[in-house]
Amino acid sequence: MDTSDCPCGSGRAYEACCGRFHAGRPAPTAVALMRSRYSAFALGLPDYLLATWHPATRPADLDLDQATTWTGLEILGTEAGKAWDQAGTVTFVASFSSPDGDGTMRERSRFTLEGGRWYYVDGAQF
């Protein structure tokens, strides 16, 4: 990956943003993990998505839809999820383009901190 803008929309270069988490550094907060997971969807990184999914809710495998292009992320709100918290939620809207047209996915995602790493637990779409 080059120094282009990170897909998560932070305005920072990929390597200085989600790229460091994709390379193995733990995300420091729930929202940082959420942004890095969005970027992983946008970049087609299923191994990262599975590795950051809590083992209790993680699927056996993940088949990403190659025809879907993720086009934007807006964080609507967060609850807890800081470095000193044990859990947190992130509410977001992710925009996409697919052969069926453009759309959005709205979700309130739950995260947990275990062993110094944040994990995605599950999410409720709305």
C-alpha positions in Angstrom: 0.0 0.0 0.0 1.2 3.5 -0.8 0.8 6.7 1.2 -2.7 7.5 -0.2 -5.5 8.4 2.1 -6.8 5.7 4.4 -10.1 4.2 3.3 -11.6 4.9 6.7 -11.9 8.6 5.9 -9.6 9.9 8.7 -7.7 12.0 6.2 -4.4 10.4 7.2 -2.2 8.2 5.0 -3.1 4.5 5.1 0.3 3.6 6.7 -0.1 6.1 9.5 -3.7 5.1 10.1 -5.3 1.6 9.6 -2.3 0.2 7.8 -0.4 -0.1 11.1 -3.2 -2.2 12.6 -3.4 -4.3 9.5 0.3 -5.0 9.9 -0.2 -6.3 13.4 -0.3 -3.4 15.9 -3.3 -3.6 18.2 -5.9 -0.9 17.8 -5.9 1.3 20.9 -9.7 1.9 21.1 -12.9 0.4 19.8 -13.4 3.1 17.3 -9.9 2.6 15.9 -10.6 -1.1 15.5 -13.9 -0.2 13.8 -12.2 2.1 11.4 -9.5 -0.5 10.6 -12.2 -3.2 10.1 -14.0 -0.9 7.6 -10.7 -0.4 5.8 -10.2 -4.1 5.8 -13.6 -4.6 4.1 -12.7 -1.8 1.6 -9.3 -3.4 0.8 -10.4 -7.0 0.8 -8.6 -8.3 3.9 -10.7 -11.1 5.2 -7.9 -12.5 7.4 -7.7 -9.3 9.4 -11.5 -9.2 9.8 -11.5 -12.8 11.1 -8.5 -12.1 13.4 -10.2 -9.1 15.0 -13.6 -10.9 15.4 -14.2 -12.3 18.9 -13.9 -16.1 18.9 -17.3 -16.5 20.5 -19.1 -14.9 17.5 -16.5 -15.3 14.7 -17.7 -17.2 11.6 -15.5 -20.1 10.4 -14.7 -18.2 7.2 -15.6 -15.0 5.5 -16.3 -14.5 1.8 -16.2 -10.9 0.9 -18.3 -9.7 -2.0 -15.8 -8.6 -4.6 -18.5 -6.7 -6.6 -19.1 -4.3 -3.6 -17.0 -1.2 -3.3 -17.0 0.5 0.0 -17.1 4.3 -0.6 -17.3 6.0 2.8 -17.5 5.8 6.5 -19.3 8.1 9.0 -19.0 7.5 12.7 -22.3 8.6 14.3 -21.3 8.0 17.9 -19.3 6.0 20.4 -19.9 4.7 23.9 -16.9 3.8 26.1 -14.3 1.8 24.1 -11.3 3.8 25.3 -8.0 2.2 26.3 -9.1 1.9 29.9 -12.6 0.4 29.2 -13.5 -3.3 28.9 -16.2 -2.8 26.3 -17.5 -0.2 23.9 -19.9 0.5 21.1 -19.5 2.3 17.8 -22.5 3.5 15.7 -21.7 4.1 12.1 -22.9 4.4 8.5 -20.9 2.8 5.7 -21.6 3.7 2.1 -21.1 1.3 -0.7 -21.6 0.8 -4.4 -22.6 -2.5 -5.9 -24.0 -3.9 -9.2 -27.5 -3.4 -7.6 -26.8 0.2 -6.9 -25.5 2.5 -4.2 -26.5 2.1 -0.6 -25.6 2.4 3.0 -25.3 0.1 6.0 -26.1 1.4 9.4 -24.8 -0.5 12.4 -24.3 -0.3 16.1 -21.3 -2.5 16.7 -20.2 -4.0 20.1 -16.5 -4.4 21.0 -14.7 -6.0 23.9 -11.1 -5.7 25.2 -9.4 -9.0 26.0 -5.7 -9.5 26.6 -4.8 -6.0 25.5 -6.6 -6.3 22.1 -10.0 -5.0 21.0 -12.3 -7.4 19.3 -15.5 -7.0 17.3 -18.3 -8.9 19.0 -21.4 -8.3 17.0 -23.6 -5.6 15.5 -27.2 -4.6 15.1 -28.1 -3.0 11.8 -30.8 -0.3 11.8 
